[in-house]
């Protein structure tokens, strides 16, 4: 059985989380997020959990060595699963180093990787982030795209929609600056290898997904 790994990344606000969910349903594959595993770790009480909490609360990222440790643990678990067909990784890699480590790991586990960039401009990202909302009840993010612009209540639970505290101008600029400095080199790395699948993210959600499907089916 061919085992495929789909890596979805792009600027904040590009809709990679939405596209990851759609792709997971279409291909019947699980999603995998470093953020989810970190949040689970923060519920523990050991040294690393305590230090991670301080680091993240201070606005810094978890160190690459620890992220890679989490990945390898997960990869071993997946490799030992006889029914494993692939996985969708949302939001990774975050840096060139992570991209290179992932490339080596995928070779080791004999997996085929498909790096997918949901591409939007910095200006488009800023416009979306300053306007997007989150459900106060269930935490669902409501993007400022297409029909979602008109939603008054959460379409999942009916909860009130509010603006996130980290979707303010200063915080947005910081996240987008991080992308340019750290994530863009990873994008360039995949592009130089001829492996990058670039999707126009400045389209309605369905058209983005249709383009994504069309391009991965041709791989």
C-alpha positions in Angstrom: 0.0 0.0 0.0 1.4 3.4 -1.0 1.6 5.7 2.0 1.3 9.4 1.3 2.0 12.4 3.6 0.4 15.7 2.7 2.0 18.8 4.2 -0.3 21.9 4.2 1.2 25.2 5.0 1.0 28.9 4.1 0.6 32.3 5.7 -1.8 32.7 8.7 -5.3 33.2 7.4 -4.7 31.2 4.2 -7.3 28.5 5.2 -4.9 25.6 5.5 -6.9 24.2 8.4 -10.1 24.2 6.4 -8.4 22.6 3.4 -6.8 20.0 5.7 -10.3 19.0 7.0 -11.8 18.8 3.5 -8.9 16.7 2.3 -9.1 14.4 5.3 -12.8 13.7 4.6 -12.2 13.3 0.9 -9.2 10.9 1.2 -10.4 9.3 4.5 -7.1 10.1 6.1 -6.4 11.4 9.7 -5.0 14.9 10.3 -1.9 15.5 12.4 -1.0 18.8 14.0 2.1 19.6 16.1 0.0 22.2 17.9 -2.5 19.5 19.0 0.3 17.4 20.5 1.8 20.4 22.2 -1.5 21.3 23.8 -1.8 17.7 25.0 1.7 17.9 26.5 0.9 21.2 28.3 -1.7 19.3 30.3 1.1 17.2 31.9 3.2 18.3 34.9 6.8 17.2 34.1 9.8 19.6 33.5 9.2 19.8 29.8 5.5 20.6 30.1 6.3 23.3 32.6 9.0 24.9 30.5 6.9 24.6 27.3 4.2 26.5 29.0 6.6 29.4 29.9 8.1 29.4 26.4 4.7 29.5 24.7 3.2 32.1 27.1 6.3 34.2 26.4 5.4 34.3 22.7 8.1 31.9 21.6 7.9 28.6 19.7 8.6 25.1 21.0 12.1 24.1 20.1 12.6 22.1 16.9 14.4 19.2 18.6 11.3 18.6 20.8 8.8 19.0 17.9 10.9 16.4 16.0 10.8 14.1 19.0 7.0 14.3 18.9 6.9 13.7 15.2 9.1 10.6 15.4 7.0 9.1 18.2 3.9 9.6 16.1 5.6 8.3 12.9 6.6 5.1 14.7 3.1 4.6 15.9 1.7 5.1 12.4 4.3 2.9 10.7 3.3 0.0 13.0 -0.3 0.4 12.0 -1.0 -2.2 9.2 -3.9 -0.1 7.9 -2.0 3.1 7.6 -2.4 4.8 4.2 -1.3 8.3 4.9 -1.8 11.4 6.9 -2.4 15.1 6.5 0.0 17.4 8.5 -1.5 20.9 9.1 1.0 23.7 9.6 4.3 22.0 9.3 7.1 22.6 8.6 7.7 25.9 10.4 11.3 26.4 9.4 13.9 25.2 6.8 15.5 22.9 9.4 12.1 21.3 10.1 11.6 20.8 6.4 15.0 19.1 6.0 14.4 16.9 9.1 11.0 15.9 7.8 12.4 15.0 4.4 15.0 12.7 6.0 12.3 11.1 8.2 9.9 10.5 5.3 12.8 8.7 3.4 13.5 6.6 6.5 9.8 5.6 6.9 9.5 5.0 3.1 6.7 7.5 2.7 6.0 9.8 -0.2 5.6 13.5 0.8 3.5 16.1 -0.9 4.2 19.7 0.3 1.2 21.9 -0.5 1.3 25.7 -0.2 -2.0 27.5 0.1 -0.7 30.7 -1.3 -2.1 34.1 -0.4 -0.4 37.5 -0.4 0.6 39.2 2.8 -2.0 41.9 2.2 -4.7 39.3 1.7 -3.6 37.6 4.9 -3.8 40.8 6.9 -7.3 41.6 5.5 -8.6 38.1 6.5 -7.0 38.0 9.9 -8.2 41.4 11.1 -11.8 40.4 10.1 -12.0 36.7 11.0 -13.9 35.6 14.0 -14.0 32.7 16.5 -17.0 31.0 18.2 -17.0 31.9 21.9 -18.7 28.6 22.6 -17.0 25.8 20.6 -13.9 27.7 19.4 -14.5 27.2 15.6 -12.6 29.7 13.5 -14.9 31.5 11.0 -12.7 32.8 8.1 -13.4 36.1 6.3 -13.9 34.3 3.0 -16.9 33.9 0.6 -20.2 33.0 2.3 -18.6 33.0 5.8 -18.4 36.8 5.6 -22.2 36.9 6.1 -22.4 34.5 9.1 -23.8 36.1 12.2 -23.7 33.0 14.5 -21.5 29.9 14.6 -22.7 27.5 11.9 -21.7 24.6 14.1 -23.2 25.3 17.4 -25.0 28.7 17.1 -22.6 30.4 19.5 -21.6 34.1 19.5 -18.8 35.1 17.2 -16.0 37.3 18.6 -12.6 38.5 17.4 -9.5 36.7 18.7 -7.2 38.6 21.0 -4.2 37.5 18.8 -6.0 38.8 15.6 -5.0 42.4 16.4 -2.8 44.5 14.1 0.5 44.1 16.1 0.1 40.3 16.7 -0.8 39.8 13.0 2.3 41.7 11.8 4.5 39.6 14.1 3.0 36.3 12.8 3.4 37.4 9.2 6.9 38.6 9.8 7.7 35.2 11.3 6.4 33.6 8.1 8.7 35.7 5.9 11.8 35.0 8.0 11.3 31.4 8.9 8.7 29.6 6.8 9.5 31.1 3.4 12.9 29.4 3.3 11.1 26.1 3.8 8.8 27.0 0.9 11.8 27.9 -1.2 13.5 24.5 -0.3 10.5 22.5 -1.6 10.2 24.8 -4.7 13.9 24.3 -5.6 13.4 20.6 -5.4 10.5 20.8 -7.8 8.3 19.2 -5.1 6.1 22.2 -4.1 2.4 22.0 -5.0 1.3 25.7 -5.1 -2.5 26.4 -4.7 -4.1 29.8 -5.3 -5.6 30.5 -1.9 -7.3 33.7 -3.0 -10.3 31.9 -4.3 -13.6 30.7 -2.7 -13.0 27.7 -0.4 -14.5 25.2 -2.9 -12.4 26.4 -5.8 -9.2 26.2 -3.6 -10.1 22.6 -2.8 -11.0 21.7 -6.4 -7.6 23.0 -7.5 -5.9 21.2 -4.6 -7.5 17.9 -5.6 -6.7 18.3 -9.3 -3.0 18.9 -8.6 -2.5 16.1 -6.1 -4.3 13.7 -8.4 -1.8 14.5 -11.1 1.2 13.7 -8.9 
